[in-house]
Amino acid sequence: MSETEAVAKLYDASPEREWNRLDERRIEFGVTQRALSDFLPPAPASVIDIGSGPGRYAIPLAIAGYTLSLVDVSSGCLALAKTEAARQGVSLERVEPSSATSLASFADGTFDAALLLGPLYHLKEEGDRVASVKEALRVLRPGGILFSAFLTRYSVVRYAAKTRPDQFTEAPDLIESILAKGTASSDRPDAAFLKHCYFSDPAVIEPFMESCGVQTDMMVGCEGVVAEVEERLNELPDDELDTWVDLNYRLGRKAELIAASAHVLHVGRRPRAPD
């Protein structure tokens, strides 16, 4: 089984879990939505959501009047996205099963914005990560905006300390491999997700994106100061949670908190041709 097939199988097993995940990560969701609100061109701009999952970001954008095309390797997630879109009374322009590394069915310069909020932490080979960024740039119009999400290496240590401290004592090579090179293989049941991930060194995210031809606008650590301690925040009503989202959107741009967050959002764009 290829790595792409393994990732598809992982998400096909429970598309609803991926839909519900952001209910437990309301700060990550809120900060990402704040960045989308700040940097997206006005609706009805065209957006491609590459690695869309079940459409947690895409469907609110469609409700707001954007034209959405979804791409994912998980047929189960795409089916759930179509179901949820219909339930919420919005249409999706296109829904395509495909890898982020090849968007051959989409023409050059088609979209005003692209979301790449999952593939870069499931593509374990650097060449595949480069290909996915360059494909996203290809389908963007000059000046089009690109939102890219990364998982950080240090988040693995923090999560292990919080939820399964035995993992480091029993399988130190697993953690050390992720810290050293961003990937690890393991047959441990508690590493089923980790072995299909790539974890980035926060210090190289911006240079990596710019080496692919992306012009950086902003980076933010989505969890900011509350990484792995946000459970009580999830209980807050929306208006109170918004004050925490505001705080983390502001503080999450500090370099030291970018490195502390689990998810890092890079916001950049396809450069315009020189006059």
N, C-alpha and C positions, 0 to 999 in steps of 0.2 A: 504494500500500500504506500502510495506517495505521501509526502508531507501534506500536500494540498488536500488529498482525500482524507487524511487523518484529521485535519482541522475541520473539514466539512462534516465528517462523522461526529466529531466532538459537539458541534453546534446543532446538528440535526437531531441529536439525542434529546434535546430539550430547548426548542426555540423560545418557549415561554419563560424559561429561566433567564435567558438573555434579555427578554423584554422586561422582566421584573428586576433585573440586577440594579438598574439605576434608581429604583425605589429605595434601595439600601445604600446608594451612593449619591445622595441628593446634592451634596456639595460639588462633586465632580460634574454631575449633570448640569447644575445651575451655573457653574463657572464656564463650562463649555458653551452653554446657551447664551451667556452674557457676551462671550467672544463672538459668537455667530451674529448676535444682534448688533455689535459694534462694527464688525468688519464686512458683513455681507452687503452687496449692493441692494437697493430697494427691490421689493417684489414688483413685477413678476419675473425676476431674473431666473435663469435656468441653472440648476444645481445638479451635479452628479454625486451621489453618495456611494463611494467605493468601499466595499466591506460594510455594507449598510446594516447587516444583521436584520432584525425584524422591524427596523424603521423608527426607533425611538427618537432619533433626531430628525429624520426625513419627514415624518408625518406632521409634527408641529409646523415645520416649514411649509409643507403643502397647505395646511390650514391657514397659514399666514399669507398665502397667495403665490408662493414660489412654484416653479415648474420642476418637478423632481424625477430623476432617473436613478434607479437603484441597481447595484451590482453586488453580488455576494457568491461565495462558493457553496453556501448552505441553501439547498432548495427548501428545507424546512423553514428557515428564517425568512426567506423571500415569500413563501406561502403565507406565513403569519403576517408579514408586512402588508400583503394585499388584503388579507382579511381585516386587519385593523384599519387600513385606509378606507375600506368600504364601510366599516362600522362607524367611522367618524365622518363619513360623507365627503371624502376627498378622493381625487383621482391621481394616479401616478403615471407619468408620461411613458416610462419604460421600466421594465423589471427584467434584468438579465442575469442568468447564472454564469459567472465568469470569475477568473482570478484577477486580482489587481495588477498582475504583471503583464496582462494582455487585454487591452480594451479595443480589440480590432474591429468590433462592430460599431464603434463610435468614431465619427470623423474628427479630423483635426479642428481645433478652435471652435468647438461646439458650445461650450458652457461658460457661464460667467463665474462660477465658483465650483469647487470640488471639496468633498469631505473624504479624508483618508484616516478615519478614526479607529481603525482596528488592524488593517493588514500589516502595518509596519512592526507590530509586535507578534505577528505570527509567521513572518517570512524570516527564516533563520539564516539564509545565505545573503551576504551583502549584495551580491549581484541581483538578487530578486528584489531587495529593498530599493536599490537604485532604479531597477526597471519599473517598479510600481510608482515611484515619484515621477519619473520621466514620462510615463504613460499619463499620469494625472496632468502634468504640465502640457502634454501634447493636445489633450482634449479641451484644455482651457483656452479661451481667447487671450490675446496679449493684455496684460494687466489683470487677468482673472485671479481670484483669491483662492488659496489652498490652505485647508485646515488639516493638520497631521498630528495624530496622537502617538505617544510613545509610552511604554512601561519602563520604569527605571530599575537599575540593578539593586539599589539599596532598599527598595520597597520589599524585596523578597526577604531580607533579613528582618525588617520590622514586622512583616506579616507573620513570619515564623515565630518570632518572639511573642507575639500576641496570641496566636492560635494553636501553634504546635511546636513548642520549644524543643521537643525531643528530636525534631527533624535535623537540627544542626548537630546535636550530640551523636545521633545515630547515623547520620549520612552527611558528614562534613564536606565530602567531595561534591555533593550536589550544590550546596550553597557556594562553595569556593569556586566551582566551575562557572556559575552564573556571575559571580563578582569579577572573575578574571576575563571571561570571554563572552558573557551574555547568554550562553546556552548550556544546557545540561541534559543528559539522558538518565532515566531512572525507571525502575519497575515498581517503585514504591506507590501504593494507591494514593497517597497524599501529594504525589508529584505528577498526577495524570495530566493536569493542565500545564504545569511548568515545562514539561518536556516538549511541548509544542509551541513554546514561546521564544522570542528574542527580547532580552532586556537591555536597554541602551544605557551607556555611560552618559549622564546628563551633560557633561562637558563637551561632548562631540556632536550633540544633536544639531545645533546651529551650523557648525562647519560641514556636517554631512549634508544637510539640506541645501546649503549654498553651493556645495560641490556638485549637486545635481542640477543646479541652475535656478534655484528658488531664491527670490529676494525676500529677506526676513523683515517682517513688520513687528512681531511680538512673540515672546515665549512666556508661558505661565504654567506653574505647577498647580494642577487642578485642585488638589486637596489642601494646598497651602499649609497653614499652621495647624490644621486639624487632621492631618493624615493619620489614619487608623484609630482616631479617637472621636469619630463623628457620630457614634450610635445615638447619643442623646439628642443631637441636632436633628436626626431623622424624625424625631417625635414632635418637632415644632410645627406650628401652623405656617403656611406659606409666607405670610408677611414677616414673621420673625425670622424664618430661615433666610429670607432675602438679605437681612442685615449681615448674616454670616457669609452669604455668597459675596456680597459687596466687599467685605473685609478680605476674604481669601482671593478674590479677583485682583484686589490691589496689592496685597502682600505676596501673593503667589508669583509675582514677577521678579521678586528679589532672587538673586542667584542662589543664595543659600537655601531658600525654600523650594526653588525648582528642583534641587537635588534631593530634598527631603520628601517630595511628593511621590505618590505611586504613578500617577499619570501626568505626563507633560504634554501640553498643547503648543505646537509650533504653528504660527500664523504667518503665511508668506504669500507671494504672488509670482505669476509668470511675468518676467520683465517685458516691458514694451520695447519695440524696436526703436533704435535711436532715430531722431528726426533727421 
